[in-house]
Amino acid sequence: MARVRIGIDIMGGDFAPEATIDGSVLALPHLADKVDLVLIGDESLIKSKLQKHNLQEDTFEIVHAPENIEMGEHPTKALVKKPNSSIAVGFHLLKKGKIDGFASAGNTGAMFVGGYMSVKPIPGILRPCISSVLPKLDGGVNVILDVGANADCKADVLYQFGILGSLFAEHVCGITSPRVGLLNIGEEETKGNMLTIAAHELMSDSRDFNFCGNIESRHLFDDKCDVIVCDGFSGNVILKQAESIYNLIEKRNIKDEYFNRFNYENYGGTPILGLNKTVVIGHGISNKIAIKNMIVLTADVVEADLTTKILNNFNND
């Protein structure tokens, strides 16, 4: 079997390059022997930061990318103006098949636009989206999507999120026959706004996933379903509320095993679902632990061959 090559944007994130390089080193023991890491960024800077780790020179491949897209830059303009940035170079490698997956904790917009422009959406996908996971009380997770890429959606887009979330839950999270729920203000099929009512009508007849009906936000963290579908505006609000819960618990010095699972470090990042190649976005404030988990997630998604499974699903329609 060919070796899997994962590209890492070393320049992306609030604590780069220290956190990204340290996280890459931490990831090594958690990766299969057939996974190679490609560090993308300023070569001299990367080599100087790696010196403290006393690693062999061939532990990582380094691809020189002297420019960096800053967090506040306009995504599309920055990708055009900075073709030698770590994000632009990473997508060039991904498009050419020189890496199998690309991960960054840098400019989220640039990662989304770069993925859309370079490796393109899978044919049939109306809107690629970003997923995340919420910890269940029973120890599992609920996949939630979209969490920010598509603030406004139509019913057929939410329907496709159900397919994408179900495939991610099954093949990456290991959930057998995942149940898909539609986030709404009530469980009755007549509840909600025009979008959720129309989406419920489409999803209730689905043969593409196991639809379990509307769910209310009080069920976000229990076992009522496995995949939660919503528009990106609502999903982003929920995701940031979950992060704030962890911050409040931590500030109040409360030690709780369940609430520790709200820590973003545990998940590292989230894939953009619906692209032709694996692209994973990390949190901008990622430390070395979060970067390590972002890299491991990227390898898991690549090894699960999720992109091919999504492609096959939509080609069979």
Rosetta blueprint (number, residue, H / E / L):
1 M L
2 A L
3 R L
4 V E
5 R E
6 I E
7 G E
8 I E
9 D E
10 I L
11 M L
12 G L
13 G L
14 D L
15 F L
16 A L
17 P L
18 E H
19 A H
20 T H
21 I H
22 D H
23 G H
24 S H
25 V H
26 L H
27 A H
28 L H
29 P H
30 H H
31 L L
32 A L
33 D L
34 K L
35 V E
36 D E
37 L E
38 V E
39 L E
40 I E
41 G E
42 D L
43 E H
44 S H
45 L H
46 I H
47 K H
48 S H
49 K H
50 L H
51 Q H
52 K H
53 H H
54 N L
55 L L
56 Q L
57 E L
58 D L
59 T L
60 F L
61 E E
62 I E
63 V E
64 H E
65 A L
66 P L
67 E E
68 N L
69 I L
70 E L
71 M L
72 G L
73 E L
74 H L
75 P H
76 T H
77 K H
78 A H
79 L H
80 V H
81 K H
82 K L
83 P L
84 N L
85 S E
86 S H
87 I H
88 A H
89 V H
90 G H
91 F H
92 H H
93 L H
94 L H
95 K H
96 K L
97 G L
98 K L
99 I L
100 D L
101 G E
102 F E
103 A E
104 S E
105 A L
106 G L
107 N L
108 T H
109 G H
110 A H
111 M H
112 F H
113 V H
114 G H
115 G H
116 Y H
117 M H
118 S H
119 V L
120 K L
121 P E
122 I L
123 P L
124 G L
125 I L
126 L L
127 R L
128 P L
129 C E
130 I E
131 S E
132 S E
133 V E
134 L E
135 P E
136 K L
137 L L
138 D L
139 G L
140 G L
141 V E
142 N E
143 V E
144 I E
145 L E
146 D L
147 V L
148 G L
149 A L
150 N L
151 A L
152 D L
153 C L
154 K L
155 A H
156 D H
157 V H
158 L H
159 Y H
160 Q H
161 F H
162 G H
163 I H
164 L H
165 G H
166 S H
167 L H
168 F H
169 A H
170 E H
171 H H
172 V L
173 C L
174 G L
175 I L
176 T L
177 S L
178 P L
179 R E
180 V E
181 G E
182 L E
183 L E
184 N L
185 I L
186 G L
187 E L
188 E L
189 E L
190 T L
191 K L
192 G L
193 N L
194 M H
195 L H
196 T H
197 I H
198 A H
199 A H
200 H H
201 E H
202 L H
203 M H
204 S L
205 D L
206 S L
207 R L
208 D L
209 F L
210 N E
211 F E
212 C E
213 G E
214 N E
215 I E
216 E L
217 S H
218 R H
219 H H
220 L L
221 F L
222 D L
223 D L
224 K L
225 C L
226 D L
227 V E
228 I E
229 V E
230 C L
231 D L
232 G H
233 F H
234 S H
235 G H
236 N H
237 V H
238 I H
239 L H
240 K H
241 Q H
242 A H
243 E H
244 S H
245 I H
246 Y H
247 N H
248 L H
249 I H
250 E H
251 K H
252 R L
253 N L
254 I L
255 K L
256 D L
257 E H
258 Y H
259 F H
260 N H
261 R L
262 F L
263 N L
264 Y H
265 E H
266 N H
267 Y L
268 G L
269 G E
270 T E
271 P E
272 I E
273 L E
274 G L
275 L E
276 N L
277 K L
278 T E
279 V E
280 V E
281 I E
282 G E
283 H L
284 G L
285 I L
286 S L
287 N L
288 K H
289 I H
290 A H
291 I H
292 K H
293 N H
294 M H
295 I H
296 V H
297 L H
298 T H
299 A H
300 D H
301 V H
302 V H
303 E H
304 A L
305 D L
306 L H
307 T H
308 T H
309 K H
310 I H
311 L H
312 N H
313 N H
314 F H
315 N H
316 N L
317 D L
